[in-house]
Each structure stands twice: as structure tokens, then as C-alpha cells.
Amino acid sequence: MSLAGKVVVVTGSTKGIGKAVIERVAAHGASIVINYSSDGVPAEEMVRKIGSDRALAVKADVSSIPEIEKLVSARWKSSGPYFLVQKAVPHMPRDGRIILVSTGILHNSTVAPRYLLYAASKGPIEQMTRVMAKDLGQKYDITVNCIAPGPTATEMFFQGKSQEMINMIAGFSPLNRLGKPEEIAEVAAFMAGPGSSWVSGQVIGANEGSF
């Protein structure tokens, strides 16, 4: 699969799943806009690794419309993705791809306690995916999909969790392990490529049967 000639904008992209997505789509030949909100050192390091001819680092807070405009113009929580799409669409080519990220915990009929605010911030994204897929597909031939990762071994996931809790969550998977950021990135790379042209309005659960 080749993404040569494509430009991929990745938000929250200096670590975890976002970083893995950048590495994967860059390996497939895409040009990258790397977004960061505070520390620019990791972003600039990725630019050096990929090459300044194919990568650009842009500081922008995707919860702020003026900051989003800055991010989008570099190349051409629930409100953030909406505003980002709103500002990006006028600069996107026909047959473009929008890939949002939700969470696998919303697909579990016995949801975990203490995840209310997190789930509330992610739930609307799945409905936005379905509606925007129809609206943007009819008007611009743009596909809109959402990836809902299961428990993934990122720095954010490990924060504040005991080893006992980590083992318990890993046990949700039939393989008895956490997902790897690189595995989620493979799904994102496929969704960004030509092979996903007939897929839109879908929430893709990348969780190895955990939920």
C-alpha cells in the first residue's frame, strides 16, 4: 500500500498511538503534519527522522479554533474533533479521509466505573462519525471513520494504574495482553489508504475481542 502524494495531519502525535501512526504512514510514503500542544522537542525529532521535505511540526491546541486554523493552514475532547474537521474540510481534496479516535470501552455492555468523563468525551465522536460520513460523503466524496482502540500500552494508559489493575485489564483480551500502539497504527494506515475507499461511517473496534 502506498500513501505517496498524500498529506496526513495527525493530532496528539508525539507519543503513544499518534506517534505510531506517524511512523506507519510515513513508512508508506505519506507527507506528515505533526501536531503538538506543548513540548516541541519530540515533534522536531520526528521531523528530522522522516525528513523536512516530508514532515512539518506545528504547535496547536486542537480545542481552540484559532489554533486549529493555524494547524490546518500549515498544509492547506468532543468539540475538538468537530472544530478540526470543520476547518480542515475546505482544504481537503475530494476522496479525502477523516479518521477520528474514540475508545473501546464504549462497546462494553458492562462499562468500567470511574470512566464517566472520559466516556462522555468520546461517545459523541462516534455519532459525529456517522453523521459526517453522510454529509461530507454526499458533498465532497470524503470518507469519515472512527477507530476505537481497546486497552493499549501507551504512557497515558499506564498512568495511575497498579500492576494488578494492568494485569486485570490485559486479561480482557483473549490473548491476555495489551494492544501495541503499532497495531492501532496499522489500522489507521489502512483507513488512510486507497483500500478503504468503500468504508465510511464506521466505528472500527481494534481491541482483539476485548469488548
N, C-alpha and C positions, 0 to 999 in steps of 0.2 A: 504494500500500500504506500502510495506517495502523497505527501501533502505539499510538494513543491509548488510554489506560486501562491500558497495560502498564507494568510496572516492570522495568527491566533492570539487573542488577548486573554490572558489568564490573571484573575484577581486572587489575592491572598496566595501569592505564588512563590514565596521564598522558603517555604518548608512544607513538610507533610505531603498531602495529596497534590496540592498545587505545584510544588516543586517537581514531583514525579511526573505530572502531566507535561510540564515544560520539557523535561528531559526526553520524554517519549515522543512528543510531537516534533521536537527539534530533530530527533533521530530520523523522523520520516520526512524531513526536508522543509518543514514549515518555518516561516519567519515569526518571531515572537515579540509581543509587547508584555514585559514583565512588570506587574503591578506590586508595589509595596506601600505600606502606610507609615512606617517609622524608620526602621534601620535599613539603609540602602546598601550596606556592605554585601550581604548575601546576594542581592539582586545584581549588583555590578559584577560580582564574581561569576554569576551565571552568564552575564553578557560576555565576559571575557572567554568563558568556556565555549559558548556557542559561536561567538564571533560578532563583532559590532556591525557587520554587514547584514546579519540576520536577526539580531536581538537588540531591544531597546528597553531600558529600565525607566519606569515612570512612577513617581511618588504621587499617590492619590488615595483619598478616603472615599470608598465606594458608597458610604452612607450620605455623602454630600453631593448635591447636584453640580455645583461649580467644580468640585474636584473630579467628578465623573466626566464633565466636559473636557477637562484637561487631559484625562486618561485617553478618551476617545480621539481627541484631536491630535494626539501623538502619532496616530496612524490614520487616520482619516478623521442586615438582618432581613426581613421580608421586603421592606421598602427598597433596600439597596439594589437587589437584582432587578426590580421593576424599573427603577430610575436608570440603571445601567443599560438595560435593553432599550428603553425609550430614547436615550441619547445615541446609542450605537447604531440602531437600525438605519437611520438616514445615510450612514457612511458604509453600510454593508452592501456587497454585491448580491444580485439575485442568486438563488440557490445557496445562500449562506447557511451557517449552522450556529444555533444558540444552544449551549449546554449548561444547564443550571445544576446545582448540587443541593440535595435535600439530605435526609438521614434515614437509615434503615429501621430505626426504632419506631417510626410511624406505621410500619407494616406489621407490627407485632400486636396481636389482639390482647396480650397481657403486658401492656407497656410498663417500663420500669418506673418506680417512684422517683421524685425529685428531678424529673426531666421536663416539668411543665413549661418553663420559659423557653427552653431550647426547642421543644416540640412545637410550641406556639410560633416560634420564629421560622421554622422550616415548613410546617404544614401548608401555609398559603402558597409556597413556592410550587408545590405540586399542582394546585389548581390553576395558578398562573400559567404553568407549562401547558396545560390542556387548552386553556382559552387562547393564549398567544399563538399556539400552534395553528389554530384555525384562522385567527385574524391575520397573522403575518404570512401564513402559507397562501391564503387567498390573494393577498395584496402584493407580496414580494417574493413568493416561492422560497421563503426561508423556513427551515425546519426548526422546531423547538422541542428539546427533550430534557429530561432531568435524570441525573444519576443519584441513586440513594444508596450510599455505601453502608455496609454493615460495620461492626467494630473493626477499626483499622489501626495498626501500630504506628501512630503518629505521636509527636511530642505532646500535643494537646490532649490526646486520649489518655496518656499515662498520668497527666497532672492530677494530683489529689486522690489517686486510687491506690489502695493497698494491693499487695501481690495476691492476696486471697480474692479480692474483687476482680482483679485482672484475669486470674485463672477461671473464675466463675463465668465471666463474660466470654472468654475464649471457648469455654465449654458449650456455648450456644451453637457453635459450628459443628457439623458432623465430622469435620477434620480436626476438631479440638484445638484450634489455633486462631489467632487474629489474622485479619487480612493484611496485605502489604500495600503500601502506597503505590508501588509499581503495578500491582494488579488492578487497582482502580484506574490508574493512568492508561492501561491498555484499553479499557472500556471507553474512556474519553477519547483516545486516539481514533478508535473505530468510529465513534459517533461523529467525529470531526471530518472523517474521510468520505470518499465517494460511495463506499459500500453501504452507507446509512441513508441514502437519498430517499428511500421509501419508508423511513421510520420517523414519525413525528407525533408529538402529543403524548409520548410515553414516559413513564417513570421506570427506569431500569434498576432493578434491585441487584446490586453487586455485593452479595453477602454470603455466598456459599451455603445457602439454605438455613442461615441462622434464624431468619424470620419468615 
